[in-house]
Amino acid sequence: MSIQARRERERAERERLIVRAARELAEAEGWEAVTIRRLAERVEYSQPVLYSHFAGKGAIMAAVAVEGCADLAVEMRAARTSASGPEQALADVAAAYAAFAERRPAIYDVIFNQAVDLPFATPEAPEALHAAFDELRQVVRPIAGDDEVDLLAEVLWSGLHGIMTLTRGGRLPREYHEHRLALLLRRFAGWARP
């Protein structure tokens, strides 16, 4: 292995370590607790080393968001591809989305609620962002009828995000969460049919 290849591998490993530390700290204490100083202490590198990898906290948050989108895409794809039919796929993908939001609140927040410098909804968006949205696109395609698939996927995403954000924020009573999801999906699938 060349010296250059070894340096590139070590750099990539340091970046993964920094992103993992940011995820863990955010999940344990929230994004307010994530600072360059605390990350440097956790990964046992100096602050200048962290700045040599990321311009600042915002860049680290963006990297966590990209990684989180990749994780979400994998979970939604598994739900979609293991379903017995289109309506079951819709329900399973919605359940996977909701479970991700509940299980990984800090990651969900950095993807969907925090201000991060990522080109969402553009061709320049990182592949992981496209992959996550594509799972929503794929699950609505069979029920789209005459509706534009991308717009229908956006409406599904908006509904799921609204339910999750309002429930997690205490604006909607948690005891009706499952019923709300079922109602959204039942109405969504009914309205979406040709």
PyMOL commands that place a pseudoatom at each C-alpha (Angstrom):
pseudoatom trace, name=CA, resn=MET, resi=1, chain=A, elem=C, hetatm=0, pos=[0.000, 0.000, 0.000]
pseudoatom trace, name=CA, resn=SER, resi=2, chain=A, elem=C, hetatm=0, pos=[1.367, 3.380, -0.951]
pseudoatom trace, name=CA, resn=ILE, resi=3, chain=A, elem=C, hetatm=0, pos=[1.883, 6.131, 1.602]
pseudoatom trace, name=CA, resn=GLN, resi=4, chain=A, elem=C, hetatm=0, pos=[-0.793, 8.209, -0.123]
pseudoatom trace, name=CA, resn=ALA, resi=5, chain=A, elem=C, hetatm=0, pos=[-3.326, 5.354, 0.023]
pseudoatom trace, name=CA, resn=ARG, resi=6, chain=A, elem=C, hetatm=0, pos=[-2.559, 4.779, 3.691]
pseudoatom trace, name=CA, resn=ARG, resi=7, chain=A, elem=C, hetatm=0, pos=[-3.010, 8.495, 4.465]
pseudoatom trace, name=CA, resn=GLU, resi=8, chain=A, elem=C, hetatm=0, pos=[-6.336, 8.568, 2.620]
pseudoatom trace, name=CA, resn=ARG, resi=9, chain=A, elem=C, hetatm=0, pos=[-7.528, 5.482, 4.501]
pseudoatom trace, name=CA, resn=GLU, resi=10, chain=A, elem=C, hetatm=0, pos=[-6.481, 7.002, 7.844]
pseudoatom trace, name=CA, resn=ARG, resi=11, chain=A, elem=C, hetatm=0, pos=[-8.214, 10.274, 6.961]
pseudoatom trace, name=CA, resn=ALA, resi=12, chain=A, elem=C, hetatm=0, pos=[-11.438, 8.455, 6.076]
pseudoatom trace, name=CA, resn=GLU, resi=13, chain=A, elem=C, hetatm=0, pos=[-11.228, 6.495, 9.343]
pseudoatom trace, name=CA, resn=ARG, resi=14, chain=A, elem=C, hetatm=0, pos=[-10.807, 9.735, 11.337]
pseudoatom trace, name=CA, resn=GLU, resi=15, chain=A, elem=C, hetatm=0, pos=[-13.828, 11.246, 9.569]
pseudoatom trace, name=CA, resn=ARG, resi=16, chain=A, elem=C, hetatm=0, pos=[-15.944, 8.179, 10.374]
pseudoatom trace, name=CA, resn=LEU, resi=17, chain=A, elem=C, hetatm=0, pos=[-14.789, 8.380, 13.998]
pseudoatom trace, name=CA, resn=ILE, resi=18, chain=A, elem=C, hetatm=0, pos=[-15.739, 12.072, 14.222]
pseudoatom trace, name=CA, resn=VAL, resi=19, chain=A, elem=C, hetatm=0, pos=[-19.170, 11.475, 12.646]
pseudoatom trace, name=CA, resn=ARG, resi=20, chain=A, elem=C, hetatm=0, pos=[-19.824, 8.488, 14.918]
pseudoatom trace, name=CA, resn=ALA, resi=21, chain=A, elem=C, hetatm=0, pos=[-18.837, 10.533, 17.984]
pseudoatom trace, name=CA, resn=ALA, resi=22, chain=A, elem=C, hetatm=0, pos=[-21.153, 13.364, 16.890]
pseudoatom trace, name=CA, resn=ARG, resi=23, chain=A, elem=C, hetatm=0, pos=[-24.035, 10.922, 16.419]
pseudoatom trace, name=CA, resn=GLU, resi=24, chain=A, elem=C, hetatm=0, pos=[-23.479, 9.338, 19.826]
pseudoatom trace, name=CA, resn=LEU, resi=25, chain=A, elem=C, hetatm=0, pos=[-23.185, 12.678, 21.623]
pseudoatom trace, name=CA, resn=ALA, resi=26, chain=A, elem=C, hetatm=0, pos=[-26.256, 14.100, 19.884]
pseudoatom trace, name=CA, resn=GLU, resi=27, chain=A, elem=C, hetatm=0, pos=[-28.287, 10.973, 20.651]
pseudoatom trace, name=CA, resn=ALA, resi=28, chain=A, elem=C, hetatm=0, pos=[-27.233, 11.082, 24.305]
pseudoatom trace, name=CA, resn=GLU, resi=29, chain=A, elem=C, hetatm=0, pos=[-27.455, 14.827, 24.979]
pseudoatom trace, name=CA, resn=GLY, resi=30, chain=A, elem=C, hetatm=0, pos=[-28.934, 16.604, 21.935]
pseudoatom trace, name=CA, resn=TRP, resi=31, chain=A, elem=C, hetatm=0, pos=[-27.314, 18.692, 19.204]
pseudoatom trace, name=CA, resn=GLU, resi=32, chain=A, elem=C, hetatm=0, pos=[-26.681, 21.606, 21.560]
pseudoatom trace, name=CA, resn=ALA, resi=33, chain=A, elem=C, hetatm=0, pos=[-24.137, 19.421, 23.365]
pseudoatom trace, name=CA, resn=VAL, resi=34, chain=A, elem=C, hetatm=0, pos=[-22.183, 18.718, 20.187]
pseudoatom trace, name=CA, resn=THR, resi=35, chain=A, elem=C, hetatm=0, pos=[-19.228, 21.098, 20.037]
pseudoatom trace, name=CA, resn=ILE, resi=36, chain=A, elem=C, hetatm=0, pos=[-15.861, 20.846, 18.341]
pseudoatom trace, name=CA, resn=ARG, resi=37, chain=A, elem=C, hetatm=0, pos=[-14.185, 20.910, 21.740]
pseudoatom trace, name=CA, resn=ARG, resi=38, chain=A, elem=C, hetatm=0, pos=[-16.255, 18.000, 23.088]
pseudoatom trace, name=CA, resn=LEU, resi=39, chain=A, elem=C, hetatm=0, pos=[-15.824, 16.011, 19.888]
pseudoatom trace, name=CA, resn=ALA, resi=40, chain=A, elem=C, hetatm=0, pos=[-12.071, 16.555, 19.999]
pseudoatom trace, name=CA, resn=GLU, resi=41, chain=A, elem=C, hetatm=0, pos=[-12.019, 15.212, 23.560]
pseudoatom trace, name=CA, resn=ARG, resi=42, chain=A, elem=C, hetatm=0, pos=[-14.116, 12.174, 22.603]
pseudoatom trace, name=CA, resn=VAL, resi=43, chain=A, elem=C, hetatm=0, pos=[-12.069, 11.197, 19.563]
pseudoatom trace, name=CA, resn=GLU, resi=44, chain=A, elem=C, hetatm=0, pos=[-8.774, 12.155, 21.226]
pseudoatom trace, name=CA, resn=TYR, resi=45, chain=A, elem=C, hetatm=0, pos=[-7.620, 14.451, 18.456]
pseudoatom trace, name=CA, resn=SER, resi=46, chain=A, elem=C, hetatm=0, pos=[-6.919, 18.149, 18.688]
pseudoatom trace, name=CA, resn=GLN, resi=47, chain=A, elem=C, hetatm=0, pos=[-9.489, 20.697, 17.552]
pseudoatom trace, name=CA, resn=PRO, resi=48, chain=A, elem=C, hetatm=0, pos=[-7.273, 21.700, 14.592]
pseudoatom trace, name=CA, resn=VAL, resi=49, chain=A, elem=C, hetatm=0, pos=[-7.335, 18.059, 13.418]
pseudoatom trace, name=CA, resn=LEU, resi=50, chain=A, elem=C, hetatm=0, pos=[-11.140, 18.116, 13.472]
pseudoatom trace, name=CA, resn=TYR, resi=51, chain=A, elem=C, hetatm=0, pos=[-11.135, 21.403, 11.565]
pseudoatom trace, name=CA, resn=SER, resi=52, chain=A, elem=C, hetatm=0, pos=[-8.835, 19.816, 8.982]
pseudoatom trace, name=CA, resn=HIS, resi=53, chain=A, elem=C, hetatm=0, pos=[-11.651, 17.343, 8.270]
pseudoatom trace, name=CA, resn=PHE, resi=54, chain=A, elem=C, hetatm=0, pos=[-14.740, 19.510, 8.746]
pseudoatom trace, name=CA, resn=ALA, resi=55, chain=A, elem=C, hetatm=0, pos=[-15.175, 23.286, 8.504]
pseudoatom trace, name=CA, resn=GLY, resi=56, chain=A, elem=C, hetatm=0, pos=[-17.157, 23.287, 11.744]
pseudoatom trace, name=CA, resn=LYS, resi=57, chain=A, elem=C, hetatm=0, pos=[-20.108, 21.832, 13.587]
pseudoatom trace, name=CA, resn=GLY, resi=58, chain=A, elem=C, hetatm=0, pos=[-22.434, 22.512, 10.648]
pseudoatom trace, name=CA, resn=ALA, resi=59, chain=A, elem=C, hetatm=0, pos=[-20.310, 20.405, 8.319]
pseudoatom trace, name=CA, resn=ILE, resi=60, chain=A, elem=C, hetatm=0, pos=[-20.270, 17.579, 10.854]
pseudoatom trace, name=CA, resn=MET, resi=61, chain=A, elem=C, hetatm=0, pos=[-24.041, 17.810, 11.209]
pseudoatom trace, name=CA, resn=ALA, resi=62, chain=A, elem=C, hetatm=0, pos=[-24.383, 17.635, 7.419]
pseudoatom trace, name=CA, resn=ALA, resi=63, chain=A, elem=C, hetatm=0, pos=[-22.202, 14.511, 7.356]
pseudoatom trace, name=CA, resn=VAL, resi=64, chain=A, elem=C, hetatm=0, pos=[-24.378, 12.938, 10.061]
pseudoatom trace, name=CA, resn=ALA, resi=65, chain=A, elem=C, hetatm=0, pos=[-27.495, 13.859, 8.060]
pseudoatom trace, name=CA, resn=VAL, resi=66, chain=A, elem=C, hetatm=0, pos=[-26.127, 12.178, 4.938]
pseudoatom trace, name=CA, resn=GLU, resi=67, chain=A, elem=C, hetatm=0, pos=[-25.187, 9.059, 6.898]
pseudoatom trace, name=CA, resn=GLY, resi=68, chain=A, elem=C, hetatm=0, pos=[-28.594, 9.081, 8.584]
pseudoatom trace, name=CA, resn=CYS, resi=69, chain=A, elem=C, hetatm=0, pos=[-30.374, 9.323, 5.219]
pseudoatom trace, name=CA, resn=ALA, resi=70, chain=A, elem=C, hetatm=0, pos=[-28.418, 6.298, 4.046]
pseudoatom trace, name=CA, resn=ASP, resi=71, chain=A, elem=C, hetatm=0, pos=[-29.535, 4.386, 7.153]
pseudoatom trace, name=CA, resn=LEU, resi=72, chain=A, elem=C, hetatm=0, pos=[-33.157, 5.466, 6.667]
pseudoatom trace, name=CA, resn=ALA, resi=73, chain=A, elem=C, hetatm=0, pos=[-33.072, 4.435, 2.999]
pseudoatom trace, name=CA, resn=VAL, resi=74, chain=A, elem=C, hetatm=0, pos=[-31.806, 0.970, 3.920]
pseudoatom trace, name=CA, resn=GLU, resi=75, chain=A, elem=C, hetatm=0, pos=[-34.562, 0.500, 6.495]
pseudoatom trace, name=CA, resn=MET, resi=76, chain=A, elem=C, hetatm=0, pos=[-37.322, 1.722, 4.172]
pseudoatom trace, name=CA, resn=ARG, resi=77, chain=A, elem=C, hetatm=0, pos=[-35.995, -0.406, 1.284]
pseudoatom trace, name=CA, resn=ALA, resi=78, chain=A, elem=C, hetatm=0, pos=[-36.036, -3.507, 3.475]
pseudoatom trace, name=CA, resn=ALA, resi=79, chain=A, elem=C, hetatm=0, pos=[-39.613, -2.748, 4.499]
pseudoatom trace, name=CA, resn=ARG, resi=80, chain=A, elem=C, hetatm=0, pos=[-40.735, -2.094, 0.922]
pseudoatom trace, name=CA, resn=THR, resi=81, chain=A, elem=C, hetatm=0, pos=[-39.080, -5.095, -0.685]
pseudoatom trace, name=CA, resn=SER, resi=82, chain=A, elem=C, hetatm=0, pos=[-40.278, -7.580, 1.929]
pseudoatom trace, name=CA, resn=ALA, resi=83, chain=A, elem=C, hetatm=0, pos=[-43.937, -6.530, 1.700]
pseudoatom trace, name=CA, resn=SER, resi=84, chain=A, elem=C, hetatm=0, pos=[-46.523, -8.799, 0.128]
pseudoatom trace, name=CA, resn=GLY, resi=85, chain=A, elem=C, hetatm=0, pos=[-48.117, -6.104, -2.043]
pseudoatom trace, name=CA, resn=PRO, resi=86, chain=A, elem=C, hetatm=0, pos=[-48.361, -2.347, -2.731]
pseudoatom trace, name=CA, resn=GLU, resi=87, chain=A, elem=C, hetatm=0, pos=[-50.631, -1.434, 0.182]
pseudoatom trace, name=CA, resn=GLN, resi=88, chain=A, elem=C, hetatm=0, pos=[-48.602, -3.530, 2.611]
pseudoatom trace, name=CA, resn=ALA, resi=89, chain=A, elem=C, hetatm=0, pos=[-45.436, -1.896, 1.256]
pseudoatom trace, name=CA, resn=LEU, resi=90, chain=A, elem=C, hetatm=0, pos=[-46.943, 1.541, 1.935]
pseudoatom trace, name=CA, resn=ALA, resi=91, chain=A, elem=C, hetatm=0, pos=[-47.798, 0.536, 5.499]
pseudoatom trace, name=CA, resn=ASP, resi=92, chain=A, elem=C, hetatm=0, pos=[-44.411, -1.097, 6.097]
pseudoatom trace, name=CA, resn=VAL, resi=93, chain=A, elem=C, hetatm=0, pos=[-42.428, 1.846, 4.728]
pseudoatom trace, name=CA, resn=ALA, resi=94, chain=A, elem=C, hetatm=0, pos=[-44.473, 4.263, 6.848]
pseudoatom trace, name=CA, resn=ALA, resi=95, chain=A, elem=C, hetatm=0, pos=[-43.846, 2.073, 9.898]
pseudoatom trace, name=CA, resn=ALA, resi=96, chain=A, elem=C, hetatm=0, pos=[-40.106, 1.962, 9.134]
pseudoatom trace, name=CA, resn=TYR, resi=97, chain=A, elem=C, hetatm=0, pos=[-40.018, 5.758, 8.762]
pseudoatom trace, name=CA, resn=ALA, resi=98, chain=A, elem=C, hetatm=0, pos=[-41.879, 6.238, 12.060]
pseudoatom trace, name=CA, resn=ALA, resi=99, chain=A, elem=C, hetatm=0, pos=[-39.706, 3.702, 13.871]
pseudoatom trace, name=CA, resn=PHE, resi=100, chain=A, elem=C, hetatm=0, pos=[-36.549, 5.435, 12.634]
pseudoatom trace, name=CA, resn=ALA, resi=101, chain=A, elem=C, hetatm=0, pos=[-37.831, 8.802, 13.886]
pseudoatom trace, name=CA, resn=GLU, resi=102, chain=A, elem=C, hetatm=0, pos=[-38.659, 7.303, 17.286]
pseudoatom trace, name=CA, resn=ARG, resi=103, chain=A, elem=C, hetatm=0, pos=[-35.510, 5.207, 17.653]
pseudoatom trace, name=CA, resn=ARG, resi=104, chain=A, elem=C, hetatm=0, pos=[-33.026, 7.792, 16.324]
pseudoatom trace, name=CA, resn=PRO, resi=105, chain=A, elem=C, hetatm=0, pos=[-34.490, 11.203, 17.287]
pseudoatom trace, name=CA, resn=ALA, resi=106, chain=A, elem=C, hetatm=0, pos=[-31.230, 13.154, 17.030]
pseudoatom trace, name=CA, resn=ILE, resi=107, chain=A, elem=C, hetatm=0, pos=[-30.469, 11.683, 13.614]
pseudoatom trace, name=CA, resn=TYR, resi=108, chain=A, elem=C, hetatm=0, pos=[-34.034, 12.314, 12.434]
pseudoatom trace, name=CA, resn=ASP, resi=109, chain=A, elem=C, hetatm=0, pos=[-33.791, 15.906, 13.655]
pseudoatom trace, name=CA, resn=VAL, resi=110, chain=A, elem=C, hetatm=0, pos=[-30.509, 16.615, 11.891]
pseudoatom trace, name=CA, resn=ILE, resi=111, chain=A, elem=C, hetatm=0, pos=[-31.912, 15.227, 8.647]
pseudoatom trace, name=CA, resn=PHE, resi=112, chain=A, elem=C, hetatm=0, pos=[-35.290, 16.944, 8.729]
pseudoatom trace, name=CA, resn=ASN, resi=113, chain=A, elem=C, hetatm=0, pos=[-35.415, 19.698, 11.353]
pseudoatom trace, name=CA, resn=GLN, resi=114, chain=A, elem=C, hetatm=0, pos=[-31.969, 21.222, 11.826]
pseudoatom trace, name=CA, resn=ALA, resi=115, chain=A, elem=C, hetatm=0, pos=[-30.503, 23.773, 9.453]
pseudoatom trace, name=CA, resn=VAL, resi=116, chain=A, elem=C, hetatm=0, pos=[-27.748, 21.959, 7.559]
pseudoatom trace, name=CA, resn=ASP, resi=117, chain=A, elem=C, hetatm=0, pos=[-25.925, 23.005, 4.440]
pseudoatom trace, name=CA, resn=LEU, resi=118, chain=A, elem=C, hetatm=0, pos=[-27.085, 20.281, 2.058]
pseudoatom trace, name=CA, resn=PRO, resi=119, chain=A, elem=C, hetatm=0, pos=[-28.686, 20.774, -1.360]
pseudoatom trace, name=CA, resn=PHE, resi=120, chain=A, elem=C, hetatm=0, pos=[-31.934, 18.942, -0.582]
pseudoatom trace, name=CA, resn=ALA, resi=121, chain=A, elem=C, hetatm=0, pos=[-34.288, 18.354, -3.522]
pseudoatom trace, name=CA, resn=THR, resi=122, chain=A, elem=C, hetatm=0, pos=[-31.659, 19.125, -6.148]
pseudoatom trace, name=CA, resn=PRO, resi=123, chain=A, elem=C, hetatm=0, pos=[-29.653, 16.971, -8.539]
pseudoatom trace, name=CA, resn=GLU, resi=124, chain=A, elem=C, hetatm=0, pos=[-26.545, 17.960, -6.533]
pseudoatom trace, name=CA, resn=ALA, resi=125, chain=A, elem=C, hetatm=0, pos=[-27.862, 16.344, -3.351]
pseudoatom trace, name=CA, resn=PRO, resi=126, chain=A, elem=C, hetatm=0, pos=[-25.729, 13.504, -1.995]
pseudoatom trace, name=CA, resn=GLU, resi=127, chain=A, elem=C, hetatm=0, pos=[-26.751, 10.044, -3.182]
pseudoatom trace, name=CA, resn=ALA, resi=128, chain=A, elem=C, hetatm=0, pos=[-28.044, 9.073, 0.272]
pseudoatom trace, name=CA, resn=LEU, resi=129, chain=A, elem=C, hetatm=0, pos=[-30.653, 11.851, 0.152]
pseudoatom trace, name=CA, resn=HIS, resi=130, chain=A, elem=C, hetatm=0, pos=[-31.804, 10.669, -3.270]
pseudoatom trace, name=CA, resn=ALA, resi=131, chain=A, elem=C, hetatm=0, pos=[-31.907, 7.064, -2.045]
pseudoatom trace, name=CA, resn=ALA, resi=132, chain=A, elem=C, hetatm=0, pos=[-34.152, 7.889, 0.921]
pseudoatom trace, name=CA, resn=PHE, resi=133, chain=A, elem=C, hetatm=0, pos=[-36.572, 9.877, -1.223]
pseudoatom trace, name=CA, resn=ASP, resi=134, chain=A, elem=C, hetatm=0, pos=[-36.511, 7.180, -3.876]
pseudoatom trace, name=CA, resn=GLU, resi=135, chain=A, elem=C, hetatm=0, pos=[-37.906, 4.688, -1.367]
pseudoatom trace, name=CA, resn=LEU, resi=136, chain=A, elem=C, hetatm=0, pos=[-40.930, 6.944, -0.887]
pseudoatom trace, name=CA, resn=ARG, resi=137, chain=A, elem=C, hetatm=0, pos=[-41.187, 7.328, -4.654]
pseudoatom trace, name=CA, resn=GLN, resi=138, chain=A, elem=C, hetatm=0, pos=[-41.069, 3.559, -5.177]
pseudoatom trace, name=CA, resn=VAL, resi=139, chain=A, elem=C, hetatm=0, pos=[-43.725, 2.839, -2.576]
pseudoatom trace, name=CA, resn=VAL, resi=140, chain=A, elem=C, hetatm=0, pos=[-46.253, 5.303, -4.057]
pseudoatom trace, name=CA, resn=ARG, resi=141, chain=A, elem=C, hetatm=0, pos=[-45.608, 4.408, -7.703]
pseudoatom trace, name=CA, resn=PRO, resi=142, chain=A, elem=C, hetatm=0, pos=[-48.073, 1.450, -7.761]
pseudoatom trace, name=CA, resn=ILE, resi=143, chain=A, elem=C, hetatm=0, pos=[-50.895, 3.578, -6.328]
pseudoatom trace, name=CA, resn=ALA, resi=144, chain=A, elem=C, hetatm=0, pos=[-50.135, 6.846, -8.119]
pseudoatom trace, name=CA, resn=GLY, resi=145, chain=A, elem=C, hetatm=0, pos=[-52.621, 6.489, -10.930]
pseudoatom trace, name=CA, resn=ASP, resi=146, chain=A, elem=C, hetatm=0, pos=[-52.637, 9.813, -12.804]
pseudoatom trace, name=CA, resn=ASP, resi=147, chain=A, elem=C, hetatm=0, pos=[-50.805, 11.661, -10.029]
pseudoatom trace, name=CA, resn=GLU, resi=148, chain=A, elem=C, hetatm=0, pos=[-47.176, 12.629, -10.482]
pseudoatom trace, name=CA, resn=VAL, resi=149, chain=A, elem=C, hetatm=0, pos=[-45.108, 10.131, -8.511]
pseudoatom trace, name=CA, resn=ASP, resi=150, chain=A, elem=C, hetatm=0, pos=[-42.635, 12.686, -7.108]
pseudoatom trace, name=CA, resn=LEU, resi=151, chain=A, elem=C, hetatm=0, pos=[-45.392, 14.964, -5.843]
pseudoatom trace, name=CA, resn=LEU, resi=152, chain=A, elem=C, hetatm=0, pos=[-47.294, 12.052, -4.344]
pseudoatom trace, name=CA, resn=ALA, resi=153, chain=A, elem=C, hetatm=0, pos=[-44.108, 10.917, -2.586]
pseudoatom trace, name=CA, resn=GLU, resi=154, chain=A, elem=C, hetatm=0, pos=[-43.656, 14.459, -1.231]
pseudoatom trace, name=CA, resn=VAL, resi=155, chain=A, elem=C, hetatm=0, pos=[-47.230, 14.436, 0.115]
pseudoatom trace, name=CA, resn=LEU, resi=156, chain=A, elem=C, hetatm=0, pos=[-46.663, 11.075, 1.826]
pseudoatom trace, name=CA, resn=TRP, resi=157, chain=A, elem=C, hetatm=0, pos=[-43.385, 12.313, 3.275]
pseudoatom trace, name=CA, resn=SER, resi=158, chain=A, elem=C, hetatm=0, pos=[-45.046, 15.523, 4.492]
pseudoatom trace, name=CA, resn=GLY, resi=159, chain=A, elem=C, hetatm=0, pos=[-47.816, 13.590, 6.207]
pseudoatom trace, name=CA, resn=LEU, resi=160, chain=A, elem=C, hetatm=0, pos=[-45.414, 11.185, 7.897]
pseudoatom trace, name=CA, resn=HIS, resi=161, chain=A, elem=C, hetatm=0, pos=[-43.082, 13.983, 8.933]
pseudoatom trace, name=CA, resn=GLY, resi=162, chain=A, elem=C, hetatm=0, pos=[-45.935, 16.053, 10.320]
pseudoatom trace, name=CA, resn=ILE, resi=163, chain=A, elem=C, hetatm=0, pos=[-47.271, 13.196, 12.407]
pseudoatom trace, name=CA, resn=MET, resi=164, chain=A, elem=C, hetatm=0, pos=[-43.823, 12.301, 13.725]
pseudoatom trace, name=CA, resn=THR, resi=165, chain=A, elem=C, hetatm=0, pos=[-42.768, 15.870, 14.485]
pseudoatom trace, name=CA, resn=LEU, resi=166, chain=A, elem=C, hetatm=0, pos=[-46.033, 16.841, 16.183]
pseudoatom trace, name=CA, resn=THR, resi=167, chain=A, elem=C, hetatm=0, pos=[-46.187, 13.615, 18.198]
pseudoatom trace, name=CA, resn=ARG, resi=168, chain=A, elem=C, hetatm=0, pos=[-42.554, 13.706, 19.276]
pseudoatom trace, name=CA, resn=GLY, resi=169, chain=A, elem=C, hetatm=0, pos=[-42.915, 17.388, 20.168]
pseudoatom trace, name=CA, resn=GLY, resi=170, chain=A, elem=C, hetatm=0, pos=[-45.891, 16.698, 22.431]
pseudoatom trace, name=CA, resn=ARG, resi=171, chain=A, elem=C, hetatm=0, pos=[-48.308, 18.618, 20.194]
pseudoatom trace, name=CA, resn=LEU, resi=172, chain=A, elem=C, hetatm=0, pos=[-50.358, 15.476, 19.503]
pseudoatom trace, name=CA, resn=PRO, resi=173, chain=A, elem=C, hetatm=0, pos=[-51.260, 12.876, 22.158]
pseudoatom trace, name=CA, resn=ARG, resi=174, chain=A, elem=C, hetatm=0, pos=[-48.972, 9.869, 21.826]
pseudoatom trace, name=CA, resn=GLU, resi=175, chain=A, elem=C, hetatm=0, pos=[-51.693, 7.331, 22.593]
pseudoatom trace, name=CA, resn=TYR, resi=176, chain=A, elem=C, hetatm=0, pos=[-53.271, 7.929, 19.166]
pseudoatom trace, name=CA, resn=HIS, resi=177, chain=A, elem=C, hetatm=0, pos=[-50.025, 7.675, 17.204]
pseudoatom trace, name=CA, resn=GLU, resi=178, chain=A, elem=C, hetatm=0, pos=[-50.671, 4.272, 15.611]
pseudoatom trace, name=CA, resn=HIS, resi=179, chain=A, elem=C, hetatm=0, pos=[-54.246, 5.211, 14.797]
pseudoatom trace, name=CA, resn=ARG, resi=180, chain=A, elem=C, hetatm=0, pos=[-53.090, 8.455, 13.128]
pseudoatom trace, name=CA, resn=LEU, resi=181, chain=A, elem=C, hetatm=0, pos=[-50.596, 6.558, 10.953]
pseudoatom trace, name=CA, resn=ALA, resi=182, chain=A, elem=C, hetatm=0, pos=[-53.225, 4.002, 9.954]
pseudoatom trace, name=CA, resn=LEU, resi=183, chain=A, elem=C, hetatm=0, pos=[-55.711, 6.753, 9.133]
pseudoatom trace, name=CA, resn=LEU, resi=184, chain=A, elem=C, hetatm=0, pos=[-53.173, 8.624, 7.001]
pseudoatom trace, name=CA, resn=LEU, resi=185, chain=A, elem=C, hetatm=0, pos=[-52.270, 5.502, 5.061]
pseudoatom trace, name=CA, resn=ARG, resi=186, chain=A, elem=C, hetatm=0, pos=[-55.852, 4.348, 4.593]
pseudoatom trace, name=CA, resn=ARG, resi=187, chain=A, elem=C, hetatm=0, pos=[-56.895, 7.761, 3.277]
pseudoatom trace, name=CA, resn=PHE, resi=188, chain=A, elem=C, hetatm=0, pos=[-53.707, 8.180, 1.302]
pseudoatom trace, name=CA, resn=ALA, resi=189, chain=A, elem=C, hetatm=0, pos=[-54.035, 4.848, -0.475]
pseudoatom trace, name=CA, resn=GLY, resi=190, chain=A, elem=C, hetatm=0, pos=[-57.742, 5.474, -1.127]
pseudoatom trace, name=CA, resn=TRP, resi=191, chain=A, elem=C, hetatm=0, pos=[-57.187, 8.951, -2.547]
pseudoatom trace, name=CA, resn=ALA, resi=192, chain=A, elem=C, hetatm=0, pos=[-54.174, 7.942, -4.571]
pseudoatom trace, name=CA, resn=ARG, resi=193, chain=A, elem=C, hetatm=0, pos=[-55.946, 5.244, -6.549]
pseudoatom trace, name=CA, resn=PRO, resi=194, chain=A, elem=C, hetatm=0, pos=[-57.036, 6.066, -10.124]
for i in range(1, 194): cmd.bond("trace and resi %d" % i, "trace and resi %d" % (i + 1))
show_as sticks, trace
zoom trace
